[in-house]
Amino acid sequence: MQQLRYSTDLALDILRQESREYTDLWTQIDHEMKFAMTELGNELGLGLLRKGFLSMYWWYVSRKMVNMAQEGASLEEIENTVGEITQKISNDAVKLPFLRNRAERSLLRIRPWIQGKRVLDFGCGDGMLASKLGEKYHTVCADVEDLRAEENREIPFFRVGQEGIGTLPQVDTTILWTVLHHCDDPELIVRQITEITSSRIIIVEGYADNSAILKKNCFYDWYLNRPGKGQDVNVPLQYRTSKRWRELFEEVGWKLVHQQYLGVDEPIVPERHVLFVIEPRA
C-alpha cells in the first residue's frame, strides 16, 4: 500500500481541485462536513440561529481554504489563517458537552471488550474517555502532551514521546482510540504496548482499505486536528490497511479476536473507522 504521509500534496491537491478525482473528493468532503455541522447543532440542542452559525462557519472556512490553496498559499499559511478563526470562535460551553457525549458513545462501543480492572487510555487527548473509564476501572492515561480539560485531570497522567512509551504501569487492557496514525512509528508503539498489557488491546483506527476513503480520512485528520482545532497536533497520516494490522498482530505474538468496520461512527467527525480487539496467544 502507498503510505500517505503528512504533506502539502495531499491536502492541497484536494483543496485546489485540479483533477476530477480531487474535485469529486472535495464535493464529498464538503457535503459530509455540512451534515456534520447539522448533526452537531442537533446534538447540542441549538436553536435555528446558532445552528445557522455552525453552517456558516464551515461555509466560510471551507471557501477560505479553497481560495487560499488555489491562489498558491502553503498548507502552513492555511493552517495559521483558519486556526486563528477557529480559536476566536471556540466556545467551551458548546465544545465540552459534545466531547462528553462522544466519550459516552466511545465507551459503549468498547466496554464489551474490556478485560480486567486496570485500563490504560493511550493517546488520551482531551481525557474525556479516560474520565468515563475511571468511573468503573482503575484507569491511567498517557499522551505526548497534556490537553485534558480541567474536569478530567483526576485520572493519573503519563507523558510519553514519539520515540516510545517510556515507563508506563502494567495494565489489563489498553485502549488505542484513533491514536496510532498520529504516531511516527505505530508498529513500535503496538510492540511496546503489548509488553505492558496482560489481557487485551482495543484499537480503533482510520479505515485504509479503500483509496478514496483513505484520502478523505487523511484530509479530515489534517483539517480537524490542525486548522479545525487551531492546535499543532502531530499528523503524519500513518494509516495501515487491515491486512497490515493483522500481520503486525501476528508478528508480536497476539491474536485477533474481533474486527469490525464501523464506518462513520461519529457523524460529527466524518472519518471512517475500523475496530480491532487483540489478545496474547495462549
DRENDO-1510 file (C-alpha; in Angstrom, 1 decimal, always signed):
<recs>
REC; n; res; u; v; w
REC; 1; MET; +0.0; +0.0; +0.0 .
REC; 2; GLN; +1.2; +3.5; -0.8 .
REC; 3; GLN; +2.0; +5.2; +2.6 .
REC; 4; LEU; +0.3; +8.6; +2.5 .
REC; 5; ARG; +2.2; +10.8; +4.9 .
REC; 6; TYR; +1.5; +14.4; +6.1 .
REC; 7; SER; +2.4; +16.5; +3.1 .
REC; 8; THR; +1.3; +19.6; +1.1 .
REC; 9; ASP; +0.5; +17.4; -1.8 .
REC; 10; LEU; -2.5; +15.6; -0.3 .
REC; 11; ALA; -4.4; +18.4; +1.4 .
REC; 12; LEU; -3.5; +21.0; -1.2 .
REC; 13; ASP; -4.4; +18.8; -4.1 .
REC; 14; ILE; -7.9; +18.2; -2.7 .
REC; 15; LEU; -8.3; +21.9; -2.0 .
REC; 16; ARG; -7.0; +23.1; -5.3 .
REC; 17; GLN; -9.2; +20.6; -7.2 .
REC; 18; GLU; -7.0; +20.4; -10.3 .
REC; 19; SER; -8.2; +16.9; -11.2 .
REC; 20; ARG; -11.5; +15.2; -11.5 .
REC; 21; GLU; -10.5; +12.9; -8.6 .
REC; 22; TYR; -9.9; +15.7; -6.2 .
REC; 23; THR; -12.9; +17.8; -7.3 .
REC; 24; ASP; -15.1; +14.7; -6.6 .
REC; 25; LEU; -13.3; +14.2; -3.2 .
REC; 26; TRP; -13.8; +17.8; -2.2 .
REC; 27; THR; -17.5; +17.7; -3.2 .
REC; 28; GLN; -17.9; +14.6; -0.9 .
REC; 29; ILE; -16.0; +16.3; +1.9 .
REC; 30; ASP; -18.0; +19.5; +1.7 .
REC; 31; HIS; -21.3; +17.5; +1.8 .
REC; 32; GLU; -20.1; +15.4; +4.8 .
REC; 33; MET; -18.9; +18.4; +6.7 .
REC; 34; LYS; -22.2; +20.3; +6.1 .
REC; 35; PHE; -24.0; +17.2; +7.5 .
REC; 36; ALA; -21.6; +17.1; +10.5 .
REC; 37; MET; -22.4; +20.7; +11.4 .
REC; 38; THR; -26.1; +20.0; +11.2 .
REC; 39; GLU; -25.6; +16.9; +13.5 .
REC; 40; LEU; -23.6; +18.9; +15.9 .
REC; 41; GLY; -26.3; +21.5; +16.2 .
REC; 42; ASN; -28.9; +18.8; +16.7 .
REC; 43; GLU; -26.9; +17.0; +19.4 .
REC; 44; LEU; -26.3; +20.2; +21.4 .
REC; 45; GLY; -30.0; +21.2; +21.1 .
REC; 46; LEU; -29.2; +24.5; +19.5 .
REC; 47; GLY; -31.8; +26.9; +18.2 .
REC; 48; LEU; -32.1; +27.7; +14.5 .
REC; 49; LEU; -29.9; +30.8; +14.8 .
REC; 50; ARG; -27.0; +29.0; +16.4 .
REC; 51; LYS; -27.3; +26.0; +14.0 .
REC; 52; GLY; -27.1; +28.5; +11.2 .
REC; 53; PHE; -23.9; +29.9; +12.7 .
REC; 54; LEU; -22.3; +26.5; +12.6 .
REC; 55; SER; -23.3; +26.0; +9.0 .
REC; 56; MET; -21.9; +29.5; +8.2 .
REC; 57; TYR; -18.7; +28.7; +9.9 .
REC; 58; TRP; -18.0; +25.7; +7.7 .
REC; 59; TRP; -19.2; +27.6; +4.6 .
REC; 60; TYR; -16.7; +30.4; +5.4 .
REC; 61; VAL; -13.6; +28.4; +6.4 .
REC; 62; SER; -14.1; +25.8; +3.6 .
REC; 63; ARG; -14.2; +28.6; +0.9 .
REC; 64; LYS; -11.3; +30.4; +2.7 .
REC; 65; MET; -9.2; +27.2; +2.4 .
REC; 66; VAL; -10.1; +26.6; -1.2 .
REC; 67; ASN; -9.4; +30.2; -2.2 .
REC; 68; MET; -6.1; +30.3; -0.4 .
REC; 69; ALA; -5.0; +27.0; -1.9 .
REC; 70; GLN; -6.0; +28.0; -5.4 .
REC; 71; GLU; -4.2; +31.3; -5.0 .
REC; 72; GLY; -0.9; +29.5; -4.2 .
REC; 73; ALA; -0.9; +29.6; -0.3 .
REC; 74; SER; +1.1; +27.0; +1.5 .
REC; 75; LEU; -0.5; +24.5; +3.9 .
REC; 76; GLU; +1.1; +26.3; +6.8 .
REC; 77; GLU; -0.4; +29.6; +5.8 .
REC; 78; ILE; -3.9; +27.9; +5.5 .
REC; 79; GLU; -3.4; +26.3; +8.9 .
REC; 80; ASN; -2.5; +29.6; +10.6 .
REC; 81; THR; -5.3; +31.6; +9.0 .
REC; 82; VAL; -8.1; +29.1; +9.7 .
REC; 83; GLY; -6.6; +28.2; +13.1 .
REC; 84; GLU; -6.9; +31.9; +14.1 .
REC; 85; ILE; -10.5; +31.9; +13.1 .
REC; 86; THR; -11.2; +28.7; +15.0 .
REC; 87; GLN; -9.6; +30.0; +18.2 .
REC; 88; LYS; -11.6; +33.2; +18.0 .
REC; 89; ILE; -14.9; +31.5; +17.9 .
REC; 90; SER; -14.0; +28.4; +20.1 .
REC; 91; ASN; -16.6; +28.1; +22.9 .
REC; 92; ASP; -16.2; +25.5; +25.7 .
REC; 93; ALA; -19.9; +25.8; +26.5 .
REC; 94; VAL; -20.5; +24.2; +23.1 .
REC; 95; LYS; -17.4; +22.1; +22.8 .
REC; 96; LEU; -17.4; +20.3; +26.1 .
REC; 97; PRO; -20.9; +18.8; +26.0 .
REC; 98; PHE; -20.1; +17.3; +22.6 .
REC; 99; LEU; -16.9; +15.8; +23.8 .
REC; 100; ARG; -18.6; +14.3; +26.8 .
REC; 101; ASN; -21.3; +12.8; +24.6 .
REC; 102; ARG; -18.7; +11.4; +22.2 .
REC; 103; ALA; -16.8; +9.8; +25.1 .
REC; 104; GLU; -20.0; +8.1; +26.3 .
REC; 105; ARG; -20.6; +6.6; +22.8 .
REC; 106; SER; -17.0; +5.5; +22.5 .
REC; 107; LEU; -17.2; +3.7; +25.9 .
REC; 108; LEU; -20.4; +1.9; +24.8 .
REC; 109; ARG; -18.5; +0.5; +21.8 .
REC; 110; ILE; -15.5; -0.8; +23.7 .
REC; 111; ARG; -16.9; -1.7; +27.1 .
REC; 112; PRO; -17.9; -5.3; +26.0 .
REC; 113; TRP; -14.2; -5.9; +25.1 .
REC; 114; ILE; -12.5; -4.6; +28.2 .
REC; 115; GLN; -11.0; -7.3; +30.5 .
REC; 116; GLY; -9.7; -6.8; +34.0 .
REC; 117; LYS; -9.8; -3.7; +36.2 .
REC; 118; ARG; -6.6; -1.9; +35.2 .
REC; 119; VAL; -7.1; +0.2; +32.0 .
REC; 120; LEU; -4.8; +2.5; +30.0 .
REC; 121; ASP; -6.1; +5.1; +27.6 .
REC; 122; PHE; -3.0; +5.7; +25.4 .
REC; 123; GLY; -3.3; +8.9; +23.4 .
REC; 124; CYS; -6.0; +10.3; +25.7 .
REC; 125; GLY; -6.3; +13.7; +24.1 .
REC; 126; ASP; -9.0; +15.7; +25.9 .
REC; 127; GLY; -9.2; +13.0; +28.6 .
REC; 128; MET; -13.0; +12.6; +28.3 .
REC; 129; LEU; -12.8; +8.8; +27.5 .
REC; 130; ALA; -10.3; +8.2; +30.3 .
REC; 131; SER; -12.5; +10.1; +32.8 .
REC; 132; LYS; -15.5; +7.9; +31.8 .
REC; 133; LEU; -13.4; +4.8; +32.1 .
REC; 134; GLY; -12.3; +6.0; +35.6 .
REC; 135; GLU; -15.9; +5.7; +36.8 .
REC; 136; LYS; -15.6; +1.9; +36.7 .
REC; 137; TYR; -12.0; +0.9; +36.2 .
REC; 138; HIS; -8.6; +1.7; +37.7 .
REC; 139; THR; -7.6; +4.0; +34.8 .
REC; 140; VAL; -4.4; +5.8; +33.8 .
REC; 141; CYS; -3.9; +7.8; +30.6 .
REC; 142; ALA; -1.0; +8.9; +28.5 .
REC; 143; ASP; -0.2; +11.3; +25.7 .
REC; 144; VAL; +2.7; +13.3; +24.2 .
REC; 145; GLU; +1.1; +16.5; +25.6 .
REC; 146; ASP; -1.5; +17.1; +28.4 .
REC; 147; LEU; -4.5; +18.5; +26.6 .
REC; 148; ARG; -7.1; +17.3; +29.1 .
REC; 149; ALA; -9.9; +19.6; +30.1 .
REC; 150; GLU; -9.7; +20.7; +33.8 .
REC; 151; GLU; -12.6; +18.4; +34.7 .
REC; 152; ASN; -10.7; +15.3; +33.5 .
REC; 153; ARG; -7.4; +15.8; +35.5 .
REC; 154; GLU; -8.3; +13.4; +38.3 .
REC; 155; ILE; -7.0; +10.5; +36.2 .
REC; 156; PRO; -3.3; +9.8; +36.6 .
REC; 157; PHE; -1.5; +11.1; +33.5 .
REC; 158; PHE; +1.8; +10.0; +32.0 .
REC; 159; ARG; +3.7; +12.0; +29.4 .
REC; 160; VAL; +5.2; +9.9; +26.5 .
REC; 161; GLY; +7.3; +10.7; +23.5 .
REC; 162; GLN; +7.1; +9.8; +19.8 .
REC; 163; GLU; +10.1; +7.6; +20.2 .
REC; 164; GLY; +8.4; +5.3; +22.6 .
REC; 165; ILE; +6.0; +4.8; +25.5 .
REC; 166; GLY; +8.6; +5.2; +28.3 .
REC; 167; THR; +7.7; +3.8; +31.7 .
REC; 168; LEU; +4.1; +3.0; +32.0 .
REC; 169; PRO; +2.4; +0.8; +34.6 .
REC; 170; GLN; +1.3; -2.8; +33.8 .
REC; 171; VAL; -2.4; -2.9; +32.9 .
REC; 172; ASP; -5.0; -5.5; +31.9 .
REC; 173; THR; -6.5; -3.6; +28.9 .
REC; 174; THR; -5.1; -0.8; +26.7 .
REC; 175; ILE; -7.2; +1.3; +24.5 .
REC; 176; LEU; -5.7; +2.9; +21.4 .
REC; 177; TRP; -8.6; +5.1; +20.2 .
REC; 178; THR; -7.7; +6.7; +16.8 .
REC; 179; VAL; -4.2; +7.4; +18.0 .
REC; 180; LEU; -1.8; +5.1; +16.1 .
REC; 181; HIS; -2.0; +7.1; +12.8 .
REC; 182; HIS; -0.7; +10.1; +14.9 .
REC; 183; CYS; +2.4; +8.2; +15.8 .
REC; 184; ASP; +5.6; +8.5; +13.8 .
REC; 185; ASP; +6.1; +4.7; +14.2 .
REC; 186; PRO; +2.8; +3.0; +15.0 .
REC; 187; GLU; +4.4; -0.5; +14.8 .
REC; 188; LEU; +6.8; +0.4; +17.5 .
REC; 189; ILE; +4.0; +1.7; +19.8 .
REC; 190; VAL; +2.0; -1.5; +19.3 .
REC; 191; ARG; +5.0; -3.7; +20.1 .
REC; 192; GLN; +5.7; -1.7; +23.3 .
REC; 193; ILE; +2.1; -1.6; +24.4 .
REC; 194; THR; +1.9; -5.5; +24.2 .
REC; 195; GLU; +4.8; -5.6; +26.8 .
REC; 196; ILE; +2.7; -3.7; +29.5 .
REC; 197; THR; -0.7; -5.2; +28.7 .
REC; 198; SER; -1.7; -8.6; +30.1 .
REC; 199; SER; -5.2; -9.3; +28.6 .
REC; 200; ARG; -6.4; -7.1; +25.7 .
REC; 201; ILE; -5.7; -4.2; +23.4 .
REC; 202; ILE; -8.6; -2.4; +21.8 .
REC; 203; ILE; -7.7; -0.5; +18.7 .
REC; 204; VAL; -9.9; +1.9; +16.7 .
REC; 205; GLU; -8.2; +3.2; +13.6 .
REC; 206; GLY; -8.9; +5.0; +10.3 .
REC; 207; TYR; -10.1; +2.7; +7.6 .
REC; 208; ALA; -7.4; +2.4; +4.9 .
REC; 209; ASP; -8.6; -0.5; +2.7 .
REC; 210; ASN; -10.2; +1.9; +0.1 .
REC; 211; SER; -8.2; +4.6; -1.6 .
REC; 212; ALA; -10.9; +7.2; -1.8 .
REC; 213; ILE; -11.9; +6.7; +1.9 .
REC; 214; LEU; -8.3; +6.7; +2.9 .
REC; 215; LYS; -7.7; +10.1; +1.2 .
REC; 216; LYS; -10.8; +11.6; +2.8 .
REC; 217; ASN; -9.7; +10.2; +6.2 .
REC; 218; CYS; -6.3; +11.9; +5.7 .
REC; 219; PHE; -7.9; +15.2; +4.8 .
REC; 220; TYR; -10.3; +15.1; +7.8 .
REC; 221; ASP; -7.4; +14.1; +10.1 .
REC; 222; TRP; -5.4; +17.1; +8.9 .
REC; 223; TYR; -8.3; +19.6; +9.0 .
REC; 224; LEU; -9.9; +18.5; +12.3 .
REC; 225; ASN; -6.6; +18.3; +14.2 .
REC; 226; ARG; -4.8; +21.4; +12.9 .
REC; 227; PRO; -6.8; +24.3; +11.3 .
REC; 228; GLY; -10.1; +22.9; +12.7 .
REC; 229; LYS; -8.6; +22.9; +16.3 .
REC; 230; GLY; -6.1; +25.7; +16.0 .
REC; 231; GLN; -3.5; +23.3; +17.5 .
REC; 232; ASP; -0.2; +21.9; +16.5 .
REC; 233; VAL; -1.2; +18.2; +16.6 .
REC; 234; ASN; +1.2; +15.7; +15.0 .
REC; 235; VAL; -0.5; +14.4; +11.8 .
REC; 236; PRO; +1.9; +12.1; +10.0 .
REC; 237; LEU; -1.0; +10.1; +8.4 .
REC; 238; GLN; +0.4; +6.8; +9.4 .
REC; 239; TYR; -2.6; +4.7; +8.3 .
REC; 240; ARG; -2.3; +1.0; +7.6 .
REC; 241; THR; -4.6; -1.5; +5.8 .
REC; 242; SER; -6.5; -4.1; +7.8 .
REC; 243; LYS; -4.2; -6.7; +6.3 .
REC; 244; ARG; -1.1; -4.9; +7.6 .
REC; 245; TRP; -2.5; -4.5; +11.1 .
REC; 246; ARG; -3.3; -8.3; +11.2 .
REC; 247; GLU; +0.2; -9.1; +10.1 .
REC; 248; LEU; +1.6; -6.9; +12.9 .
REC; 249; PHE; -0.6; -8.6; +15.5 .
REC; 250; GLU; +0.8; -11.9; +14.3 .
REC; 251; GLU; +4.4; -10.6; +14.4 .
REC; 252; VAL; +4.1; -9.5; +18.1 .
REC; 253; GLY; +2.5; -12.9; +19.1 .
REC; 254; TRP; -1.0; -11.6; +19.6 .
REC; 255; LYS; -4.2; -12.9; +18.0 .
REC; 256; LEU; -7.2; -11.1; +16.5 .
REC; 257; VAL; -10.4; -11.9; +18.4 .
REC; 258; HIS; -12.7; -9.3; +16.8 .
REC; 259; GLN; -12.6; -7.0; +13.8 .
REC; 260; GLN; -15.5; -4.7; +12.8 .
REC; 261; TYR; -15.9; -2.0; +10.2 .
REC; 262; LEU; -17.5; +0.9; +12.0 .
REC; 263; GLY; -17.9; +3.3; +9.0 .
REC; 264; VAL; -18.7; +6.8; +10.1 .
REC; 265; ASP; -19.3; +6.0; +13.8 .
REC; 266; GLU; -19.4; +9.7; +14.7 .
REC; 267; PRO; -21.4; +11.7; +12.2 .
REC; 268; ILE; -20.0; +14.9; +13.7 .
REC; 269; VAL; -16.5; +13.6; +12.8 .
REC; 270; PRO; -17.0; +12.0; +9.4 .
REC; 271; GLU; -14.0; +9.7; +9.4 .
REC; 272; ARG; -14.4; +6.0; +8.6 .
REC; 273; HIS; -13.1; +3.7; +11.3 .
REC; 274; VAL; -12.3; +0.0; +11.9 .
REC; 275; LEU; -12.2; -1.7; +15.3 .
REC; 276; PHE; -9.7; -4.4; +16.3 .
REC; 277; VAL; -9.6; -6.4; +19.5 .
REC; 278; ILE; -6.4; -8.5; +20.2 .
REC; 279; GLU; -5.1; -10.6; +23.0 .
REC; 280; PRO; -2.0; -12.7; +23.7 .
REC; 281; ARG; -1.7; -16.1; +22.1 .
REC; 282; ALA; -2.1; -18.8; +24.8 .
</recs>
